[in-house]
Amino acid sequence: CPINIVKGYLNFNILLPNDYNENAEKRYPVVYMLHGYGDNINTWEKKGWKSHIQSLETAGLPPMIYVFPTGWDSYYSNTFDDSRKYMDMFTQEFVPFIDQTYRTIADREHRAVMGYSMGGFGAMVLPLKNPDMFGISVPLSMSFRTDEQYMSEPAGGWDYQWGKIFGGKGLGGEARLTDYYKEHCPFYQFVPENKETLSQVKWFFHCGDDEEQLLIANDNLHVQLRNYGYDHEFRISNGGHTESYWRTAAKETLPWISHVMNDGGEWSKIMNDVTPKSAELNEDGTFSSKAFKEAEEKVVEIEQFYRQGYITNE
């Protein structure tokens, strides 16, 4: 794709639905798939994502167009000094190019962003800054930190990944928390005054229980969204920063994307087909593990004991 804002070409791969050529008039939703730091557009194919998505379609996932763009090491953002305007290029040139070249449903309600690690941050920040363009956000193992984590990050890690993009390179402590950083940090954006605007986007983020630093940040963000009353989905599942974790997460998140795009669709049916048998479908369409349900039952039993006077608070 020729691009002017960053002066060159943006390489990308694309996965079209099986019936794309058979239905010349049909248009499809589009999911932008964003890779992690140090990876590239070929990583998805090497890790078997094409066959993985096709297997989900065989299980009942409705067809969608999947676009895999190069993200370089940009965190899918413009740099603080405008030396590279990745986000401007992506929103002003790349998305319009995809809509003009392929038969997408070219509106925000049928345009999703999903990514892992650095791509998880991109899947968050692109809709965060452009809610009029992207209606669905699915970050997997999103690479970001709390303020406290950023302030104590080793200098090499801070400068190499974040400082060169958000400012504060070579600095330490609170000096790293630049105004530009705050403009792109979810913690500073998911606040009450932005709720009406950002609630236009459907949010679903996923993180493994072995992620350590990333789990702390993702979990804190979930708590903030919950406390401020933002509708969102959040999952913590067994696993770490691995391809197998993200493929497993996709079994839930991709059907959810289609479900949202189709105003309810057949999410519960699809989820029955692709969710591990250890998870059981609840009446409200969510899933719970056997252990979770047993824990819930235990809480109910304890509450009943309190009410019957068998246990006191003394």
C-alpha positions as CSV (number, residue, x, y, z in Angstrom):
1,C,0.0,0.0,0.0
2,P,1.6,3.3,-1.1
3,I,1.5,5.9,1.8
4,N,2.5,9.5,1.8
5,I,2.5,10.4,5.5
6,V,5.4,8.2,6.3
7,K,6.8,8.4,2.8
8,G,6.9,4.8,1.4
9,Y,4.9,1.6,1.4
10,L,3.1,-0.2,4.1
11,N,3.3,-4.0,3.7
12,F,0.3,-6.1,4.7
13,N,-1.2,-9.5,4.3
14,I,-4.9,-10.1,4.0
15,L,-7.2,-13.2,4.5
16,L,-10.4,-13.1,2.5
17,P,-13.5,-15.2,3.3
18,N,-13.8,-18.5,1.4
19,D,-16.8,-17.3,-0.5
20,Y,-15.3,-13.8,-1.3
21,N,-14.9,-14.6,-5.1
22,E,-18.2,-16.4,-5.4
23,N,-20.3,-13.5,-4.1
24,A,-19.2,-10.5,-6.1
25,E,-21.7,-8.2,-4.5
26,K,-21.3,-9.2,-0.9
27,R,-19.5,-7.0,1.6
28,Y,-17.8,-8.1,4.8
29,P,-16.8,-6.8,8.2
30,V,-13.1,-6.2,8.6
31,V,-10.8,-7.0,11.5
32,Y,-7.3,-5.4,11.7
33,M,-4.9,-7.8,13.3
34,L,-1.8,-6.1,14.9
35,H,1.4,-8.0,15.7
36,G,3.7,-7.5,18.6
37,Y,7.0,-5.8,19.2
38,G,9.8,-7.3,17.1
39,D,7.4,-9.3,14.9
40,N,6.1,-8.6,11.4
41,I,3.2,-9.4,9.1
42,N,4.6,-12.9,8.4
43,T,4.5,-13.9,12.1
44,W,0.8,-14.6,11.9
45,E,1.2,-17.0,9.0
46,K,4.2,-18.7,10.6
47,K,2.2,-19.3,13.8
48,G,-0.7,-20.8,11.9
49,W,-3.3,-18.1,12.3
50,K,-4.7,-18.6,8.8
51,S,-5.7,-22.2,9.5
52,H,-6.8,-21.2,13.0
53,I,-9.3,-18.6,11.7
54,Q,-10.5,-21.0,9.0
55,S,-11.1,-23.7,11.7
56,L,-13.2,-21.2,13.6
57,E,-15.2,-20.4,10.5
58,T,-15.8,-24.1,10.0
59,A,-17.1,-24.2,13.6
60,G,-19.6,-21.5,12.8
61,L,-17.8,-18.1,12.9
62,P,-19.3,-15.8,10.2
63,P,-16.9,-14.8,7.5
64,M,-14.9,-11.6,8.0
65,I,-11.9,-9.9,6.2
66,Y,-8.7,-10.0,8.2
67,V,-6.0,-7.4,7.5
68,F,-2.4,-7.9,8.9
69,P,-0.5,-4.7,8.6
70,T,3.2,-3.9,9.4
71,G,3.4,-2.1,12.7
72,W,7.2,-1.8,12.9
73,D,8.1,-0.8,16.5
74,S,5.6,2.0,16.5
75,Y,3.1,0.9,19.2
76,Y,0.7,2.0,16.4
77,S,1.0,5.6,17.5
78,N,2.5,8.8,16.3
79,T,5.8,9.8,17.9
80,F,5.8,12.7,20.3
81,D,8.0,14.7,18.0
82,D,6.1,13.8,14.8
83,S,9.2,12.1,13.4
84,R,6.9,9.2,12.4
85,K,3.1,9.5,12.2
86,Y,2.0,5.9,12.2
87,M,-1.5,6.5,13.6
88,D,-2.2,9.3,11.1
89,M,-1.0,7.1,8.2
90,F,-3.1,4.2,9.5
91,T,-6.4,6.1,9.9
92,Q,-6.0,8.6,7.0
93,E,-4.5,6.4,4.3
94,F,-4.4,2.7,5.1
95,V,-8.0,2.1,6.3
96,P,-9.4,4.1,3.3
97,F,-7.1,2.1,1.0
98,I,-8.5,-1.2,2.4
99,D,-12.1,0.0,2.1
100,Q,-11.5,1.2,-1.5
101,T,-9.7,-2.0,-2.6
102,Y,-11.7,-4.7,-0.9
103,R,-15.4,-5.2,-0.3
104,T,-15.5,-4.2,3.3
105,I,-18.5,-2.8,5.2
106,A,-16.9,0.6,5.6
107,D,-18.3,1.9,8.8
108,R,-17.1,1.9,12.4
109,E,-19.7,-0.7,13.5
110,H,-18.1,-3.3,11.2
111,R,-14.5,-2.3,11.8
112,A,-12.6,-4.0,14.6
113,V,-9.0,-3.9,15.8
114,M,-7.4,-6.9,17.6
115,G,-3.7,-7.4,18.5
116,Y,-1.3,-9.0,20.9
117,S,1.4,-7.4,23.1
118,M,2.4,-4.2,21.3
119,G,-0.4,-4.9,19.0
120,G,-2.7,-5.2,22.0
121,F,-1.7,-1.6,22.8
122,G,-2.5,-0.7,19.2
123,A,-5.8,-2.4,19.4
124,M,-6.5,-0.2,22.5
125,V,-5.1,3.1,21.4
126,L,-6.4,3.3,17.8
127,P,-10.0,3.1,18.9
128,L,-9.2,5.2,22.0
129,K,-8.0,8.1,19.8
130,N,-10.3,7.4,16.9
131,P,-13.7,6.2,18.3
132,D,-15.4,7.5,15.2
133,M,-13.5,5.1,13.0
134,F,-13.2,1.9,15.1
135,G,-16.2,0.4,16.9
136,I,-14.6,-2.7,18.5
137,S,-11.3,-3.1,20.4
138,V,-9.8,-6.5,21.4
139,P,-6.3,-6.2,23.0
140,L,-4.6,-9.5,24.0
141,S,-1.9,-9.3,26.6
142,M,-1.7,-5.5,26.0
143,S,1.8,-4.2,26.5
144,F,1.6,-1.2,28.8
145,R,2.3,-0.3,32.4
146,T,0.9,1.6,35.3
147,D,2.6,4.9,36.1
148,E,4.5,3.3,39.0
149,Q,5.8,0.6,36.7
150,Y,6.9,3.0,34.0
151,M,8.6,5.2,36.6
152,S,10.7,2.2,37.8
153,E,11.2,0.6,34.5
154,P,15.0,-0.1,33.7
155,A,16.4,2.7,31.6
156,G,17.1,0.4,28.6
157,G,13.6,-0.9,28.5
158,W,11.9,2.5,28.9
159,D,14.1,4.2,26.3
160,Y,14.1,1.4,23.7
161,Q,10.3,0.8,23.7
162,W,8.3,3.7,25.1
163,G,10.5,6.8,25.7
164,K,11.3,7.3,22.0
165,I,7.6,7.2,21.2
166,F,5.9,9.0,24.1
167,G,8.8,11.3,25.2
168,G,10.9,11.2,28.3
169,K,13.8,9.2,26.7
170,G,16.8,9.3,29.0
171,L,14.7,10.5,31.9
172,G,13.6,8.6,35.0
173,G,10.8,8.6,37.6
174,E,7.9,11.0,37.2
175,A,9.6,12.9,34.4
176,R,8.8,10.0,32.1
177,L,5.1,10.7,32.5
178,T,4.9,13.3,29.8
179,D,1.7,15.0,28.7
180,Y,2.0,13.1,25.4
181,Y,2.2,9.8,27.3
182,K,-0.9,10.7,29.2
183,E,-2.8,11.5,26.0
184,H,-2.2,7.9,24.9
185,C,-2.4,6.1,28.3
186,P,-5.7,4.2,28.9
187,F,-5.5,5.1,32.6
188,Y,-5.7,8.8,31.8
189,Q,-8.3,8.4,29.1
190,F,-10.9,6.2,30.7
191,V,-12.2,8.9,33.0
192,P,-15.8,10.0,33.7
193,E,-15.6,13.0,31.4
194,N,-14.7,10.8,28.4
195,K,-17.3,8.1,29.1
196,E,-19.9,9.2,26.6
197,T,-17.4,9.3,23.7
198,L,-15.4,6.2,24.6
199,S,-18.5,4.1,25.4
200,Q,-19.3,4.2,21.7
201,V,-16.5,1.5,21.4
202,K,-17.0,-2.1,22.5
203,W,-14.0,-3.1,24.6
204,F,-12.8,-6.7,25.3
205,F,-9.3,-7.3,26.7
206,H,-7.7,-10.5,27.6
207,C,-4.5,-11.3,29.7
208,G,-2.8,-14.5,31.0
209,D,-2.4,-15.2,34.7
210,D,1.4,-15.7,34.2
211,E,1.9,-12.2,32.7
212,E,3.2,-10.6,35.9
213,Q,3.8,-6.9,35.0
214,L,1.3,-6.9,32.2
215,L,-1.4,-8.6,34.3
216,I,-1.0,-5.9,37.0
217,A,-1.6,-3.1,34.4
218,N,-4.4,-4.9,32.6
219,D,-6.2,-5.9,35.9
220,N,-5.9,-2.3,37.2
221,L,-7.4,-1.0,34.0
222,H,-10.3,-3.4,34.4
223,V,-10.9,-2.2,37.9
224,Q,-10.8,1.4,36.8
225,L,-13.3,0.8,33.9
226,R,-15.6,-1.1,36.3
227,N,-15.4,1.6,38.9
228,Y,-16.3,4.3,36.4
229,G,-19.1,2.3,34.9
230,Y,-17.6,1.6,31.5
231,D,-19.2,-1.5,29.8
232,H,-16.4,-3.9,28.8
233,E,-15.4,-7.5,28.8
234,F,-12.2,-8.7,30.6
235,R,-10.7,-12.2,30.9
236,I,-7.9,-13.6,32.8
237,S,-7.0,-17.1,31.7
238,N,-4.3,-19.6,32.4
239,G,-1.2,-18.8,30.4
240,G,1.5,-16.3,29.6
241,H,2.9,-14.2,26.7
242,T,2.6,-17.0,24.2
243,E,1.1,-17.7,20.8
244,S,-0.9,-20.6,22.2
245,Y,-2.5,-18.2,24.7
246,W,-3.6,-15.7,22.0
247,R,-5.0,-18.4,19.7
248,T,-7.0,-19.8,22.6
249,A,-8.3,-16.3,23.4
250,A,-9.3,-15.8,19.8
251,K,-11.7,-18.7,20.2
252,E,-13.8,-16.4,22.4
253,T,-12.9,-12.9,21.1
254,L,-13.4,-13.4,17.4
255,P,-16.9,-14.8,17.8
256,W,-17.6,-11.9,20.2
257,I,-16.5,-9.5,17.5
258,S,-18.9,-11.0,15.1
259,H,-21.6,-11.1,17.7
260,V,-21.2,-7.3,18.3
261,M,-21.1,-6.5,14.6
262,N,-24.3,-8.4,14.1
263,D,-26.3,-6.8,16.9
264,G,-26.3,-10.0,19.0
265,G,-25.8,-12.6,16.3
266,E,-25.2,-16.2,17.3
267,W,-22.4,-15.7,19.9
268,S,-23.7,-18.2,22.4
269,K,-24.1,-20.9,19.7
270,I,-20.6,-20.3,18.3
271,M,-19.1,-20.2,21.7
272,N,-20.5,-23.6,22.4
273,D,-18.7,-24.9,19.4
274,V,-15.3,-23.5,20.2
275,T,-15.1,-23.1,24.0
276,P,-13.4,-25.9,26.0
277,K,-15.8,-28.3,27.5
278,S,-14.7,-27.3,31.0
279,A,-16.6,-24.0,30.6
280,E,-20.4,-24.1,30.9
281,L,-22.8,-21.7,29.3
282,N,-24.8,-19.5,31.7
283,E,-28.3,-18.2,31.1
284,D,-27.0,-14.7,30.4
285,G,-24.7,-16.0,27.6
286,T,-21.5,-15.9,29.6
287,F,-19.3,-18.9,30.4
288,S,-18.1,-20.0,33.8
289,S,-15.7,-22.8,34.8
290,K,-16.7,-25.6,37.1
291,A,-14.3,-24.2,39.8
292,F,-15.8,-20.7,39.5
293,K,-19.4,-22.1,40.0
294,E,-18.3,-24.2,43.0
295,A,-16.8,-21.1,44.5
296,E,-20.0,-19.2,43.9
297,E,-22.0,-22.0,45.6
298,K,-19.7,-21.9,48.6
299,V,-20.3,-18.1,49.0
300,V,-24.1,-18.7,48.9
301,E,-23.8,-21.4,51.5
302,I,-21.8,-19.1,53.8
303,E,-24.4,-16.3,53.3
304,Q,-27.2,-18.7,54.2
305,F,-25.3,-19.7,57.4
306,Y,-25.1,-16.1,58.4
307,R,-28.8,-15.5,57.8
308,Q,-29.7,-18.6,59.8
309,G,-27.6,-17.5,62.7
310,Y,-25.1,-20.4,62.6
311,I,-22.2,-18.0,62.2
312,T,-21.8,-14.6,63.8
313,N,-19.6,-11.7,63.0
314,E,-18.1,-11.6,66.4
